[in-house]
């Protein structure tokens, strides 16, 4: 399967909504304006395209020197297990290889855990860290 990676292109809203709806991330899609604002204020956006179709995306926030936070990584279900997610992660991690902290939060399931460990990330406990979080779901 052929695909191209493109840096710092913010896709059109319908393309973003297709990705987020496919992943079931409805908290992001219920406020479309907020989703677009989040992308326009992100530090780095990396997209994967099959011809003119958005098939994957990775979004980073942070300062780019001491910390980057991989906020979103999505690949359309029909395009998963083709190396797209790995290519997005590898390119992003290489871009910020000198950054002190790379943080990512995800669902706790064996498949995701194995994927991110394969990408070189470790559970926070391996560093003696625990997460503190506050969510404001409406």
C-alpha positions, 0 to 999 in steps of 0.5 A: 500500500502506498502512502505519503507522509506530509508535515504540518498540513492541517487537514480539512475538517471533514477529513479529521472528522472521518478519522476521529469518528472511525476511532470512536473518539466522539469527545473530539468530534462533538465540538468541531471548532475546538478540534480545529483550534487544537490542530491550529495550536499544535506544535507539529502535525504529521499526516499520512495520505493514500492519494488524496485520502487522509488515512492517518495523523499524529499530533504533538503539543509541547515546547519541542525542547524539554517536552513533547506530548504525542496528543493524537495518533489515529489510523483509519481501521481499514489502513491499520497493520500496514505500517502507517502508525509506525511510520508516523511514530518513527518520523515524529520521534526522530524529529524530536530525538533530542527532547528530554521527555516524550509523553503519550497517554493511551488506553490500557490494552495489550495491543496498544501497549505492545505497539508503543513499547515497540516504538521505544516508549515505556510505562511511566512506572519504569521511570518511577513516575505516575500520572496525575490527570483531570478531565473536564468531559461535558 
